[in-house]
Amino acid sequence: MTPSEIKRARAASLLRELIFEALGNLNDEILRGITITEVIVKKGMYDADIYIDPSIYTEEERKEILKKLKKAASLLQSFCLESSGWFKCPKFHFKFDENIEKSKRIEELFDKIKEDK
C-alpha cells in the first residue's frame, strides 16, 4: 500500500466510526438504526461513498432514508469535522450496498445446488 492509500484507509475507518456516532445522536429513529457496511474515501479526500446495509428495508424505506440522509449530510459532516480535527471533511454520498444482496443470492443458489445433488 502506498502512503496515500494508507491515509485514505485510516480516514475511511475514522469516518465510519464518527458517522455511526453522529447518526446515534440524531432524533430520527430510522437514521439511528442504520448499519454502515463500508466507507470509501476518494483521492484527495473530497468525496466519500458511505454504503448502508439494505437487507431490512423496503424500496420505499430506502428512498426515504436516502432523502433524510441527504438532508442530514451537512450536520454529519460538521460533526465529523469537529470530532476529527481535520481541516476539511469529504462530501458524503450515501448508497445502499447491493453486494450484500448479491452475495445472499449466490449463497441461496449454492444451497439449492447442494440440495439438488
Biopython code that builds the backbone (N, CA, C, O; Angstrom):
import numpy as np
from Bio.PDB.StructureBuilder import StructureBuilder

atoms = [
    (1, "MET", "N", (0.833, -1.191, 0.000)),
    (1, "MET", "CA", (0.000, 0.000, 0.000)),
    (1, "MET", "C", (0.873, 1.248, 0.000)),
    (1, "MET", "O", (1.895, 1.318, 0.683)),
    (2, "THR", "N", (0.451, 2.206, -0.766)),
    (2, "THR", "CA", (1.179, 3.463, -0.803)),
    (2, "THR", "C", (0.754, 4.321, 0.391)),
    (2, "THR", "O", (-0.290, 4.069, 0.992)),
    (3, "PRO", "N", (1.546, 5.323, 0.735)),
    (3, "PRO", "CA", (1.167, 6.192, 1.860)),
    (3, "PRO", "C", (-0.197, 6.871, 1.676)),
    (3, "PRO", "O", (-0.934, 7.049, 2.645)),
    (4, "SER", "N", (-0.532, 7.247, 0.442)),
    (4, "SER", "CA", (-1.831, 7.892, 0.218)),
    (4, "SER", "C", (-2.980, 6.901, 0.418)),
    (4, "SER", "O", (-4.041, 7.278, 0.914)),
    (5, "GLU", "N", (-2.776, 5.642, 0.036)),
    (5, "GLU", "CA", (-3.806, 4.624, 0.252)),
    (5, "GLU", "C", (-4.000, 4.342, 1.734)),
    (5, "GLU", "O", (-5.122, 4.135, 2.195)),
    (6, "ILE", "N", (-2.911, 4.335, 2.467)),
    (6, "ILE", "CA", (-2.982, 4.133, 3.922)),
    (6, "ILE", "C", (-3.741, 5.284, 4.577)),
    (6, "ILE", "O", (-4.573, 5.070, 5.458)),
    (7, "LYS", "N", (-3.446, 6.496, 4.139)),
    (7, "LYS", "CA", (-4.121, 7.677, 4.681)),
    (7, "LYS", "C", (-5.620, 7.617, 4.416)),
    (7, "LYS", "O", (-6.422, 7.920, 5.299)),
    (8, "ARG", "N", (-6.001, 7.222, 3.191)),
    (8, "ARG", "CA", (-7.431, 7.114, 2.858)),
    (8, "ARG", "C", (-8.111, 6.006, 3.652)),
    (8, "ARG", "O", (-9.259, 6.156, 4.070)),
    (9, "ALA", "N", (-7.407, 4.891, 3.862)),
    (9, "ALA", "CA", (-7.979, 3.784, 4.643)),
    (9, "ALA", "C", (-8.196, 4.206, 6.096)),
    (9, "ALA", "O", (-9.213, 3.863, 6.700)),
    (10, "ARG", "N", (-7.251, 4.942, 6.649)),
    (10, "ARG", "CA", (-7.409, 5.453, 8.014)),
    (10, "ARG", "C", (-8.566, 6.434, 8.100)),
    (10, "ARG", "O", (-9.357, 6.393, 9.042)),
    (11, "ALA", "N", (-8.658, 7.308, 7.121)),
    (11, "ALA", "CA", (-9.751, 8.284, 7.104)),
    (11, "ALA", "C", (-11.095, 7.578, 6.990)),
    (11, "ALA", "O", (-12.056, 7.962, 7.657)),
    (12, "ALA", "N", (-11.168, 6.551, 6.150)),
    (12, "ALA", "CA", (-12.416, 5.804, 5.982)),
    (12, "ALA", "C", (-12.817, 5.121, 7.287)),
    (12, "ALA", "O", (-13.990, 5.115, 7.661)),
    (13, "SER", "N", (-11.841, 4.551, 7.967)),
    (13, "SER", "CA", (-12.123, 3.881, 9.241)),
    (13, "SER", "C", (-12.635, 4.876, 10.280)),
    (13, "SER", "O", (-13.608, 4.603, 10.983)),
    (14, "LEU", "N", (-11.986, 6.008, 10.370)),
    (14, "LEU", "CA", (-12.410, 7.036, 11.319)),
    (14, "LEU", "C", (-13.788, 7.582, 10.957)),
    (14, "LEU", "O", (-14.628, 7.779, 11.835)),
    (15, "LEU", "N", (-14.021, 7.827, 9.676)),
    (15, "LEU", "CA", (-15.326, 8.335, 9.241)),
    (15, "LEU", "C", (-16.449, 7.348, 9.571)),
    (15, "LEU", "O", (-17.541, 7.747, 9.975)),
    (16, "ARG", "N", (-16.169, 6.072, 9.394)),
    (16, "ARG", "CA", (-17.194, 5.062, 9.700)),
    (16, "ARG", "C", (-17.616, 5.156, 11.166)),
    (16, "ARG", "O", (-18.806, 5.122, 11.479)),
    (17, "GLU", "N", (-16.645, 5.274, 12.049)),
    (17, "GLU", "CA", (-16.943, 5.393, 13.478)),
    (17, "GLU", "C", (-17.672, 6.698, 13.790)),
    (17, "GLU", "O", (-18.652, 6.703, 14.536)),
    (18, "LEU", "N", (-17.194, 7.798, 13.220)),
    (18, "LEU", "CA", (-17.789, 9.101, 13.513)),
    (18, "LEU", "C", (-19.203, 9.230, 12.955)),
    (18, "LEU", "O", (-20.074, 9.807, 13.605)),
    (19, "ILE", "N", (-19.434, 8.700, 11.764)),
    (19, "ILE", "CA", (-20.775, 8.778, 11.177)),
    (19, "ILE", "C", (-21.746, 7.943, 11.999)),
    (19, "ILE", "O", (-22.879, 8.357, 12.243)),
    (20, "PHE", "N", (-21.298, 6.764, 12.424)),
    (20, "PHE", "CA", (-22.145, 5.924, 13.271)),
    (20, "PHE", "C", (-22.508, 6.653, 14.560)),
    (20, "PHE", "O", (-23.660, 6.624, 14.993)),
    (21, "GLU", "N", (-21.525, 7.305, 15.168)),
    (21, "GLU", "CA", (-21.761, 8.076, 16.395)),
    (21, "GLU", "C", (-22.697, 9.259, 16.130)),
    (21, "GLU", "O", (-23.602, 9.530, 16.920)),
    (22, "ALA", "N", (-22.474, 9.956, 15.020)),
    (22, "ALA", "CA", (-23.312, 11.111, 14.686)),
    (22, "ALA", "C", (-24.753, 10.691, 14.418)),
    (22, "ALA", "O", (-25.684, 11.384, 14.828)),
    (23, "LEU", "N", (-24.945, 9.573, 13.739)),
    (23, "LEU", "CA", (-26.301, 9.077, 13.484)),
    (23, "LEU", "C", (-26.996, 8.714, 14.791)),
    (23, "LEU", "O", (-28.207, 8.894, 14.921)),
    (24, "GLY", "N", (-26.246, 8.212, 15.747)),
    (24, "GLY", "CA", (-26.808, 7.865, 17.048)),
    (24, "GLY", "C", (-27.272, 9.074, 17.834)),
    (24, "GLY", "O", (-28.122, 8.951, 18.715)),
    (25, "ASN", "N", (-26.729, 10.236, 17.531)),
    (25, "ASN", "CA", (-27.111, 11.463, 18.225)),
    (25, "ASN", "C", (-28.317, 12.160, 17.608)),
    (25, "ASN", "O", (-28.849, 13.107, 18.188)),
    (26, "LEU", "N", (-28.752, 11.700, 16.437)),
    (26, "LEU", "CA", (-29.888, 12.331, 15.776)),
    (26, "LEU", "C", (-31.200, 11.930, 16.443)),
    (26, "LEU", "O", (-31.282, 10.896, 17.105)),
    (27, "ASN", "N", (-32.220, 12.759, 16.262)),
    (27, "ASN", "CA", (-33.533, 12.492, 16.836)),
    (27, "ASN", "C", (-34.359, 11.535, 15.993)),
    (27, "ASN", "O", (-35.404, 11.068, 16.445)),
    (28, "ASP", "N", (-33.925, 11.236, 14.797)),
    (28, "ASP", "CA", (-34.671, 10.370, 13.892)),
    (28, "ASP", "C", (-34.386, 8.901, 14.209)),
    (28, "ASP", "O", (-33.248, 8.443, 14.106)),
    (29, "GLU", "N", (-35.422, 8.178, 14.590)),
    (29, "GLU", "CA", (-35.281, 6.769, 14.984)),
    (29, "GLU", "C", (-34.802, 5.899, 13.824)),
    (29, "GLU", "O", (-34.012, 4.977, 14.027)),
    (30, "ILE", "N", (-35.269, 6.183, 12.620)),
    (30, "ILE", "CA", (-34.871, 5.388, 11.454)),
    (30, "ILE", "C", (-33.382, 5.558, 11.168)),
    (30, "ILE", "O", (-32.684, 4.578, 10.910)),
    (31, "LEU", "N", (-32.898, 6.783, 11.211)),
    (31, "LEU", "CA", (-31.485, 7.027, 10.928)),
    (31, "LEU", "C", (-30.578, 6.455, 12.007)),
    (31, "LEU", "O", (-29.438, 6.084, 11.727)),
    (32, "ARG", "N", (-31.072, 6.382, 13.237)),
    (32, "ARG", "CA", (-30.265, 5.806, 14.314)),
    (32, "ARG", "C", (-30.056, 4.306, 14.130)),
    (32, "ARG", "O", (-29.080, 3.748, 14.632)),
    (33, "GLY", "N", (-30.970, 3.652, 13.410)),
    (33, "GLY", "CA", (-30.882, 2.209, 13.237)),
    (33, "GLY", "C", (-30.114, 1.760, 12.006)),
    (33, "GLY", "O", (-30.049, 0.564, 11.725)),
    (34, "ILE", "N", (-29.540, 2.682, 11.276)),
    (34, "ILE", "CA", (-28.827, 2.355, 10.041)),
    (34, "ILE", "C", (-27.509, 1.647, 10.361)),
    (34, "ILE", "O", (-26.799, 2.001, 11.302)),
    (35, "THR", "N", (-27.210, 0.635, 9.546)),
    (35, "THR", "CA", (-25.935, -0.069, 9.666)),
    (35, "THR", "C", (-25.052, 0.312, 8.484)),
    (35, "THR", "O", (-25.427, 0.113, 7.329)),
    (36, "ILE", "N", (-23.898, 0.852, 8.774)),
    (36, "ILE", "CA", (-22.946, 1.241, 7.731)),
    (36, "ILE", "C", (-22.040, 0.049, 7.460)),
    (36, "ILE", "O", (-21.381, -0.456, 8.369)),
    (37, "THR", "N", (-22.009, -0.398, 6.212)),
    (37, "THR", "CA", (-21.191, -1.561, 5.873)),
    (37, "THR", "C", (-19.780, -1.177, 5.441)),
    (37, "THR", "O", (-18.824, -1.909, 5.694)),
    (38, "GLU", "N", (-19.659, -0.030, 4.792)),
    (38, "GLU", "CA", (-18.341, 0.358, 4.281)),
    (38, "GLU", "C", (-18.303, 1.855, 3.993)),
    (38, "GLU", "O", (-19.314, 2.468, 3.651)),
    (39, "VAL", "N", (-17.113, 2.423, 4.141)),
    (39, "VAL", "CA", (-16.870, 3.817, 3.760)),
    (39, "VAL", "C", (-15.659, 3.812, 2.839)),
    (39, "VAL", "O", (-14.614, 3.259, 3.182)),
    (40, "ILE", "N", (-15.799, 4.421, 1.683)),
    (40, "ILE", "CA", (-14.693, 4.526, 0.729)),
    (40, "ILE", "C", (-14.412, 6.003, 0.502)),
    (40, "ILE", "O", (-15.272, 6.747, 0.029)),
    (41, "VAL", "N", (-13.206, 6.414, 0.842)),
    (41, "VAL", "CA", (-12.785, 7.807, 0.662)),
    (41, "VAL", "C", (-12.048, 7.904, -0.665)),
    (41, "VAL", "O", (-11.132, 7.127, -0.933)),
    (42, "LYS", "N", (-12.448, 8.851, -1.485)),
    (42, "LYS", "CA", (-11.835, 9.054, -2.802)),
    (42, "LYS", "C", (-10.526, 9.826, -2.664)),
    (42, "LYS", "O", (-10.239, 10.411, -1.620)),
    (43, "LYS", "N", (-9.741, 9.815, -3.736)),
    (43, "LYS", "CA", (-8.464, 10.540, -3.732)),
    (43, "LYS", "C", (-8.691, 12.010, -3.434)),
    (43, "LYS", "O", (-9.659, 12.607, -3.906)),
    (44, "GLY", "N", (-7.815, 12.576, -2.668)),
    (44, "GLY", "CA", (-7.905, 13.981, -2.313)),
    (44, "GLY", "C", (-8.851, 14.244, -1.154)),
    (44, "GLY", "O", (-8.948, 15.374, -0.677)),
    (45, "MET", "N", (-9.540, 13.226, -0.702)),
    (45, "MET", "CA", (-10.496, 13.317, 0.408)),
    (45, "MET", "C", (-11.578, 14.372, 0.178)),
    (45, "MET", "O", (-12.016, 15.037, 1.117)),
    (46, "TYR", "N", (-12.002, 14.517, -1.074)),
    (46, "TYR", "CA", (-13.078, 15.458, -1.379)),
    (46, "TYR", "C", (-14.444, 14.781, -1.288)),
    (46, "TYR", "O", (-15.447, 15.429, -0.988)),
    (47, "ASP", "N", (-14.476, 13.470, -1.549)),
    (47, "ASP", "CA", (-15.727, 12.725, -1.556)),
    (47, "ASP", "C", (-15.558, 11.411, -0.803)),
    (47, "ASP", "O", (-14.472, 10.833, -0.757)),
    (48, "ALA", "N", (-16.656, 10.959, -0.216)),
    (48, "ALA", "CA", (-16.666, 9.658, 0.461)),
    (48, "ALA", "C", (-17.990, 8.966, 0.166)),
    (48, "ALA", "O", (-19.062, 9.545, 0.342)),
    (49, "ASP", "N", (-17.900, 7.721, -0.284)),
    (49, "ASP", "CA", (-19.091, 6.909, -0.504)),
    (49, "ASP", "C", (-19.355, 6.117, 0.766)),
    (49, "ASP", "O", (-18.481, 5.403, 1.258)),
    (50, "ILE", "N", (-20.565, 6.247, 1.291)),
    (50, "ILE", "CA", (-20.947, 5.561, 2.519)),
    (50, "ILE", "C", (-22.013, 4.541, 2.157)),
    (50, "ILE", "O", (-23.099, 4.893, 1.698)),
    (51, "TYR", "N", (-21.685, 3.267, 2.372)),
    (51, "TYR", "CA", (-22.584, 2.184, 1.992)),
    (51, "TYR", "C", (-23.371, 1.706, 3.209)),
    (51, "TYR", "O", (-22.827, 1.542, 4.301)),
    (52, "ILE", "N", (-24.667, 1.488, 2.988)),
    (52, "ILE", "CA", (-25.604, 1.125, 4.043)),
    (52, "ILE", "C", (-26.158, -0.264, 3.760)),
    (52, "ILE", "O", (-26.389, -0.628, 2.607)),
    (53, "ASP", "N", (-26.370, -1.041, 4.828)),
    (53, "ASP", "CA", (-26.947, -2.380, 4.706)),
    (53, "ASP", "C", (-28.426, -2.262, 4.336)),
    (53, "ASP", "O", (-29.207, -1.705, 5.107)),
    (54, "PRO", "N", (-28.826, -2.781, 3.160)),
    (54, "PRO", "CA", (-30.211, -2.628, 2.700)),
    (54, "PRO", "C", (-31.142, -3.765, 3.110)),
    (54, "PRO", "O", (-32.330, -3.719, 2.789)),
    (55, "SER", "N", (-30.647, -4.772, 3.802)),
    (55, "SER", "CA", (-31.377, -6.028, 3.970)),
    (55, "SER", "C", (-32.712, -5.917, 4.700)),
    (55, "SER", "O", (-33.604, -6.725, 4.443)),
    (56, "ILE", "N", (-32.885, -4.961, 5.588)),
    (56, "ILE", "CA", (-34.133, -4.909, 6.363)),
    (56, "ILE", "C", (-35.097, -3.828, 5.888)),
    (56, "ILE", "O", (-36.123, -3.592, 6.526)),
    (57, "TYR", "N", (-34.783, -3.175, 4.786)),
    (57, "TYR", "CA", (-35.610, -2.069, 4.319)),
    (57, "TYR", "C", (-36.323, -2.399, 3.020)),
    (57, "TYR", "O", (-35.794, -3.111, 2.166)),
    (58, "THR", "N", (-37.535, -1.870, 2.885)),
    (58, "THR", "CA", (-38.263, -1.980, 1.618)),
    (58, "THR", "C", (-37.751, -0.882, 0.683)),
    (58, "THR", "O", (-36.978, -0.015, 1.090)),
    (59, "GLU", "N", (-38.189, -0.933, -0.557)),
    (59, "GLU", "CA", (-37.751, 0.071, -1.535)),
    (59, "GLU", "C", (-38.209, 1.476, -1.133)),
    (59, "GLU", "O", (-37.461, 2.439, -1.301)),
    (60, "GLU", "N", (-39.422, 1.598, -0.610)),
    (60, "GLU", "CA", (-39.920, 2.901, -0.151)),
    (60, "GLU", "C", (-39.089, 3.433, 1.014)),
    (60, "GLU", "O", (-38.751, 4.616, 1.062)),
    (61, "GLU", "N", (-38.767, 2.543, 1.948)),
    (61, "GLU", "CA", (-37.966, 2.959, 3.102)),
    (61, "GLU", "C", (-36.573, 3.386, 2.663)),
    (61, "GLU", "O", (-36.007, 4.331, 3.212)),
    (62, "ARG", "N", (-36.028, 2.700, 1.686)),
    (62, "ARG", "CA", (-34.695, 3.069, 1.184)),
    (62, "ARG", "C", (-34.696, 4.482, 0.605)),
    (62, "ARG", "O", (-33.787, 5.270, 0.867)),
    (63, "LYS", "N", (-35.721, 4.793, -0.181)),
    (63, "LYS", "CA", (-35.808, 6.134, -0.765)),
    (63, "LYS", "C", (-35.946, 7.185, 0.331)),
    (63, "LYS", "O", (-35.323, 8.244, 0.264)),
    (64, "GLU", "N", (-36.756, 6.893, 1.330)),
    (64, "GLU", "CA", (-36.960, 7.823, 2.438)),
    (64, "GLU", "C", (-35.671, 8.015, 3.237)),
    (64, "GLU", "O", (-35.347, 9.133, 3.640)),
    (65, "ILE", "N", (-34.949, 6.943, 3.462)),
    (65, "ILE", "CA", (-33.689, 7.022, 4.210)),
    (65, "ILE", "C", (-32.676, 7.863, 3.451)),
    (65, "ILE", "O", (-32.016, 8.720, 4.039)),
    (66, "LEU", "N", (-32.548, 7.626, 2.154)),
    (66, "LEU", "CA", (-31.597, 8.417, 1.353)),
    (66, "LEU", "C", (-31.961, 9.893, 1.360)),
    (66, "LEU", "O", (-31.084, 10.755, 1.403)),
    (67, "LYS", "N", (-33.256, 10.182, 1.317)),
    (67, "LYS", "CA", (-33.720, 11.566, 1.352)),
    (67, "LYS", "C", (-33.347, 12.217, 2.691)),
    (67, "LYS", "O", (-32.868, 13.350, 2.726)),
    (68, "LYS", "N", (-33.572, 11.490, 3.782)),
    (68, "LYS", "CA", (-33.248, 12.018, 5.111)),
    (68, "LYS", "C", (-31.741, 12.186, 5.289)),
    (68, "LYS", "O", (-31.283, 13.165, 5.879)),
    (69, "LEU", "N", (-30.981, 11.229, 4.776)),
    (69, "LEU", "CA", (-29.523, 11.319, 4.896)),
    (69, "LEU", "C", (-28.973, 12.488, 4.087)),
    (69, "LEU", "O", (-28.009, 13.135, 4.498)),
    (70, "LYS", "N", (-29.578, 12.755, 2.950)),
    (70, "LYS", "CA", (-29.141, 13.895, 2.129)),
    (70, "LYS", "C", (-29.361, 15.204, 2.888)),
    (70, "LYS", "O", (-28.529, 16.110, 2.839)),
    (71, "LYS", "N", (-30.496, 15.287, 3.594)),
    (71, "LYS", "CA", (-30.773, 16.485, 4.393)),
    (71, "LYS", "C", (-29.823, 16.602, 5.585)),
    (71, "LYS", "O", (-29.417, 17.702, 5.962)),
    (72, "ALA", "N", (-29.476, 15.459, 6.170)),
    (72, "ALA", "CA", (-28.639, 15.461, 7.377)),
    (72, "ALA", "C", (-27.145, 15.454, 7.069)),
    (72, "ALA", "O", (-26.331, 15.516, 7.989)),
    (73, "ALA", "N", (-26.770, 15.378, 5.795)),
    (73, "ALA", "CA", (-25.357, 15.247, 5.418)),
    (73, "ALA", "C", (-24.491, 16.376, 5.960)),
    (73, "ALA", "O", (-23.403, 16.121, 6.477)),
    (74, "SER", "N", (-24.951, 17.613, 5.853)),
    (74, "SER", "CA", (-24.128, 18.737, 6.330)),
    (74, "SER", "C", (-23.946, 18.677, 7.841)),
    (74, "SER", "O", (-22.881, 19.019, 8.354)),
    (75, "LEU", "N", (-24.975, 18.246, 8.548)),
    (75, "LEU", "CA", (-24.870, 18.087, 10.001)),
    (75, "LEU", "C", (-23.874, 16.977, 10.348)),
    (75, "LEU", "O", (-23.071, 17.128, 11.268)),
    (76, "LEU", "N", (-23.927, 15.877, 9.619)),
    (76, "LEU", "CA", (-22.999, 14.771, 9.843)),
    (76, "LEU", "C", (-21.564, 15.177, 9.513)),
    (76, "LEU", "O", (-20.627, 14.806, 10.220)),
    (77, "GLN", "N", (-21.402, 15.940, 8.437)),
    (77, "GLN", "CA", (-20.075, 16.414, 8.058)),
    (77, "GLN", "C", (-19.515, 17.350, 9.123)),
    (77, "GLN", "O", (-18.333, 17.272, 9.455)),
    (78, "SER", "N", (-20.345, 18.224, 9.655)),
    (78, "SER", "CA", (-19.900, 19.136, 10.711)),
    (78, "SER", "C", (-19.465, 18.375, 11.945)),
    (78, "SER", "O", (-18.452, 18.703, 12.564)),
    (79, "PHE", "N", (-20.239, 17.348, 12.305)),
    (79, "PHE", "CA", (-19.890, 16.529, 13.465)),
    (79, "PHE", "C", (-18.540, 15.845, 13.246)),
    (79, "PHE", "O", (-17.686, 15.847, 14.132)),
    (80, "CYS", "N", (-18.356, 15.261, 12.062)),
    (80, "CYS", "CA", (-17.101, 14.566, 11.755)),
    (80, "CYS", "C", (-15.922, 15.524, 11.722)),
    (80, "CYS", "O", (-14.831, 15.191, 12.185)),
    (81, "LEU", "N", (-16.139, 16.704, 11.180)),
    (81, "LEU", "CA", (-15.090, 17.713, 11.101)),
    (81, "LEU", "C", (-14.661, 18.151, 12.496)),
    (81, "LEU", "O", (-13.469, 18.267, 12.782)),
    (82, "GLU", "N", (-15.641, 18.391, 13.357)),
    (82, "GLU", "CA", (-15.358, 18.834, 14.714)),
    (82, "GLU", "C", (-14.679, 17.729, 15.532)),
    (82, "GLU", "O", (-13.754, 18.004, 16.297)),
    (83, "SER", "N", (-15.131, 16.499, 15.375)),
    (83, "SER", "CA", (-14.603, 15.389, 16.164)),
    (83, "SER", "C", (-13.220, 14.942, 15.701)),
    (83, "SER", "O", (-12.403, 14.508, 16.513)),
    (84, "SER", "N", (-12.957, 15.045, 14.412)),
    (84, "SER", "CA", (-11.687, 14.558, 13.880)),
    (84, "SER", "C", (-10.568, 15.589, 13.974)),
    (84, "SER", "O", (-9.393, 15.232, 14.052)),
    (85, "GLY", "N", (-10.935, 16.861, 13.967)),
    (85, "GLY", "CA", (-9.916, 17.900, 13.971)),
    (85, "GLY", "C", (-9.330, 18.162, 12.594)),
    (85, "GLY", "O", (-8.323, 18.858, 12.470)),
    (86, "TRP", "N", (-9.949, 17.612, 11.561)),
    (86, "TRP", "CA", (-9.476, 17.822, 10.203)),
    (86, "TRP", "C", (-9.770, 19.241, 9.752)),
    (86, "TRP", "O", (-10.629, 19.926, 10.307)),
    (87, "PHE", "N", (-9.038, 19.663, 8.733)),
    (87, "PHE", "CA", (-9.260, 20.976, 8.132)),
    (87, "PHE", "C", (-10.485, 20.961, 7.227)),
    (87, "PHE", "O", (-11.217, 21.948, 7.142)),
    (88, "LYS", "N", (-10.701, 19.838, 6.556)),
    (88, "LYS", "CA", (-11.861, 19.689, 5.681)),
    (88, "LYS", "C", (-12.412, 18.271, 5.846)),
    (88, "LYS", "O", (-11.714, 17.352, 6.274)),
    (89, "CYS", "N", (-13.682, 18.132, 5.491)),
    (89, "CYS", "CA", (-14.348, 16.837, 5.567)),
    (89, "CYS", "C", (-14.861, 16.485, 4.177)),
    (89, "CYS", "O", (-15.355, 17.361, 3.467)),
    (90, "PRO", "N", (-14.755, 15.236, 3.779)),
    (90, "PRO", "CA", (-15.265, 14.866, 2.455)),
    (90, "PRO", "C", (-16.772, 15.053, 2.339)),
    (90, "PRO", "O", (-17.490, 15.023, 3.338)),
    (91, "LYS", "N", (-17.232, 15.242, 1.139)),
    (91, "LYS", "CA", (-18.665, 15.315, 0.875)),
    (91, "LYS", "C", (-19.192, 13.879, 0.874)),
    (91, "LYS", "O", (-18.626, 12.999, 0.225)),
    (92, "PHE", "N", (-20.282, 13.656, 1.609)),
    (92, "PHE", "CA", (-20.820, 12.313, 1.768)),
    (92, "PHE", "C", (-21.796, 11.967, 0.654)),
    (92, "PHE", "O", (-22.645, 12.775, 0.278)),
    (93, "HIS", "N", (-21.659, 10.749, 0.130)),
    (93, "HIS", "CA", (-22.572, 10.195, -0.864)),
    (93, "HIS", "C", (-23.082, 8.871, -0.295)),
    (93, "HIS", "O", (-22.340, 7.891, -0.227)),
    (94, "PHE", "N", (-24.337, 8.850, 0.108)),
    (94, "PHE", "CA", (-24.910, 7.665, 0.730)),
    (94, "PHE", "C", (-25.491, 6.747, -0.339)),
    (94, "PHE", "O", (-26.183, 7.190, -1.256)),
    (95, "LYS", "N", (-25.188, 5.444, -0.195)),
    (95, "LYS", "CA", (-25.654, 4.439, -1.148)),
    (95, "LYS", "C", (-25.990, 3.166, -0.377)),
    (95, "LYS", "O", (-25.437, 2.909, 0.693)),
    (96, "PHE", "N", (-26.893, 2.385, -0.931)),
    (96, "PHE", "CA", (-27.169, 1.084, -0.341)),
    (96, "PHE", "C", (-26.219, 0.062, -0.946)),
    (96, "PHE", "O", (-25.982, 0.060, -2.154)),
    (97, "ASP", "N", (-25.683, -0.798, -0.105)),
    (97, "ASP", "CA", (-24.693, -1.789, -0.514)),
    (97, "ASP", "C", (-25.394, -2.965, -1.192)),
    (97, "ASP", "O", (-25.961, -3.829, -0.524)),
    (98, "GLU", "N", (-25.348, -2.988, -2.500)),
    (98, "GLU", "CA", (-26.017, -4.040, -3.269)),
    (98, "GLU", "C", (-25.213, -5.339, -3.280)),
    (98, "GLU", "O", (-25.751, -6.385, -3.645)),
    (99, "ASN", "N", (-23.954, -5.297, -2.894)),
    (99, "ASN", "CA", (-23.131, -6.501, -2.871)),
    (99, "ASN", "C", (-23.631, -7.507, -1.844)),
    (99, "ASN", "O", (-23.466, -8.713, -2.028)),
    (100, "ILE", "N", (-24.231, -7.030, -0.778)),
    (100, "ILE", "CA", (-24.748, -7.923, 0.252)),
    (100, "ILE", "C", (-25.876, -8.771, -0.317)),
    (100, "ILE", "O", (-25.912, -9.983, -0.104)),
    (101, "GLU", "N", (-26.793, -8.142, -1.038)),
    (101, "GLU", "CA", (-27.905, -8.886, -1.638)),
    (101, "GLU", "C", (-27.405, -9.863, -2.694)),
    (101, "GLU", "O", (-27.913, -10.980, -2.798)),
    (102, "LYS", "N", (-26.418, -9.452, -3.471)),
    (102, "LYS", "CA", (-25.870, -10.348, -4.485)),
    (102, "LYS", "C", (-25.230, -11.568, -3.841)),
    (102, "LYS", "O", (-25.413, -12.689, -4.317)),
    (103, "SER", "N", (-24.491, -11.363, -2.775)),
    (103, "SER", "CA", (-23.842, -12.498, -2.110)),
    (103, "SER", "C", (-24.873, -13.426, -1.471)),
    (103, "SER", "O", (-24.676, -14.641, -1.440)),
    (104, "LYS", "N", (-25.971, -12.865, -0.961)),
    (104, "LYS", "CA", (-27.040, -13.709, -0.412)),
    (104, "LYS", "C", (-27.681, -14.554, -1.509)),
    (104, "LYS", "O", (-27.969, -15.732, -1.299)),
    (105, "ARG", "N", (-27.904, -13.958, -2.671)),
    (105, "ARG", "CA", (-28.484, -14.708, -3.790)),
    (105, "ARG", "C", (-27.546, -15.838, -4.233)),
    (105, "ARG", "O", (-27.998, -16.944, -4.530)),
    (106, "ILE", "N", (-26.260, -15.557, -4.275)),
    (106, "ILE", "CA", (-25.284, -16.578, -4.665)),
    (106, "ILE", "C", (-25.282, -17.717, -3.653)),
    (106, "ILE", "O", (-25.233, -18.887, -4.031)),
    (107, "GLU", "N", (-25.334, -17.378, -2.370)),
    (107, "GLU", "CA", (-25.378, -18.408, -1.335)),
    (107, "GLU", "C", (-26.635, -19.261, -1.465)),
    (107, "GLU", "O", (-26.581, -20.479, -1.298)),
    (108, "GLU", "N", (-27.775, -18.619, -1.765)),
    (108, "GLU", "CA", (-29.017, -19.365, -1.955)),
    (108, "GLU", "C", (-28.910, -20.319, -3.145)),
    (108, "GLU", "O", (-29.394, -21.449, -3.088)),
    (109, "LEU", "N", (-28.270, -19.853, -4.226)),
    (109, "LEU", "CA", (-28.083, -20.725, -5.387)),
    (109, "LEU", "C", (-27.196, -21.923, -5.045)),
    (109, "LEU", "O", (-27.484, -23.049, -5.452)),
    (110, "PHE", "N", (-26.129, -21.680, -4.303)),
    (110, "PHE", "CA", (-25.259, -22.779, -3.891)),
    (110, "PHE", "C", (-26.000, -23.767, -3.003)),
    (110, "PHE", "O", (-25.817, -24.977, -3.132)),
    (111, "ASP", "N", (-26.829, -23.262, -2.110)),
    (111, "ASP", "CA", (-27.633, -24.133, -1.249)),
    (111, "ASP", "C", (-28.602, -24.977, -2.075)),
    (111, "ASP", "O", (-28.804, -26.159, -1.798)),
    (112, "LYS", "N", (-29.194, -24.359, -3.083)),
    (112, "LYS", "CA", (-30.139, -25.071, -3.956)),
    (112, "LYS", "C", (-29.419, -26.162, -4.737)),
    (112, "LYS", "O", (-29.932, -27.270, -4.890)),
    (113, "ILE", "N", (-28.235, -25.841, -5.226)),
    (113, "ILE", "CA", (-27.436, -26.833, -5.973)),
    (113, "ILE", "C", (-27.065, -27.993, -5.047)),
    (113, "ILE", "O", (-27.108, -29.156, -5.448)),
    (114, "LYS", "N", (-26.711, -27.674, -3.838)),
    (114, "LYS", "CA", (-26.340, -28.680, -2.849)),
    (114, "LYS", "C", (-27.507, -29.623, -2.562)),
    (114, "LYS", "O", (-27.331, -30.836, -2.446)),
    (115, "GLU", "N", (-28.710, -29.036, -2.450)),
    (115, "GLU", "CA", (-29.906, -29.839, -2.188)),
    (115, "GLU", "C", (-30.250, -30.735, -3.376)),
    (115, "GLU", "O", (-30.688, -31.869, -3.187)),
    (116, "ASP", "N", (-30.058, -30.240, -4.592)),
    (116, "ASP", "CA", (-30.374, -30.998, -5.788)),
    (116, "ASP", "C", (-29.456, -32.206, -5.955)),
    (116, "ASP", "O", (-29.858, -33.211, -6.541)),
    (117, "LYS", "N", (-28.245, -32.119, -5.454)),
    (117, "LYS", "CA", (-27.306, -33.240, -5.571)),
    (117, "LYS", "C", (-27.663, -34.212, -4.505)),
    (117, "LYS", "O", (-27.021, -35.256, -4.383)),
]
sb = StructureBuilder()
sb.init_structure("model")
sb.init_model(0)
sb.init_chain("A")
sb.init_seg("    ")
for serial, (resi, resn, name, xyz) in enumerate(atoms, 1):
    if name == "N":
        sb.init_residue(resn, " ", resi, " ")
    sb.init_atom(name, np.array(xyz, "f"), 0.0, 1.0, " ", f" {name:<3s}", serial, name[0])
structure = sb.get_structure()
